[in-house]
Amino acid sequence: MKIPLLDTPDVAHVLSGRTGIASRVSEIRRRVSSRGLAPALLAALQGRLARCWSVREFRMYGLSASEVSKTESDGDLRRDAIDDLLLYRPFSADEMSVEDFLSEAVQRLEQGQHVYTFAADGVLLHYSWLIAQTRRAGSDFNHEFAFPDPAAVLWSDYTRPGARGRGLQTRSIHRRLRDAAAAGETSMFIGVRADNTVSRHNIEKVGFRYWASGWIQYRFGRARRWITYAPSAHREITR
């Protein structure tokens, strides 16, 4: 299909339109901030803008069982502890309700998934999940990654804001990797949004290597998805 090119006046018009949008957004941000409504409303505004015109990336990382560290500094994490799940409380209005969280957790456990938790002072501070022997994994943007062989997937990591910076996610990753390797898994995968720099750092310092990216392009409400893979991705993860 031939792609039409824009001449100079057309380009100027498009740029001026985008500049106008940017200036209006800045004005809205200023007004919202002055009224003390910034956190919730600005998050909603940014979400709508991202769905209007943006490109997002979800990265998938892999690790072979032979590379799993023998570190054991996660004794305070519990596996499949129902009483910990009952301590879940939403931190903000945009997080799942207690009822929805517990309903989803029960469904995952019934499917054979495993949950890892850390609770203190009567509150669930961290949870993360492990899926065994699966050939597929999803993304936050509704991609579907297909694995060449059955693998373990580490996913749905969450740490309550007040408990972040204490190494809970890193300890959970180590624990899940060791449990998966002990169960006979040969390959492990974990996914993260590309703009989540903290989680990406935690994942990479454990030893995971980049395996693939799920991309989504938003253009005025329409979404296009595709997946790209790292060179020799299969050979590197399963060696």
Beta strands, then each sheet from edge to edge (+ up, - down):
strand 1: 53-64
strand 2: 78-79
strand 3: 114-120
strand 4: 123-138
strand 5: 144-159
strand 6: 187-193
strand 7: 209-219
strand 8: 222-229
sheet 1: 2+ 3- 4+ 5- 6- 1+ 7- 8+
end
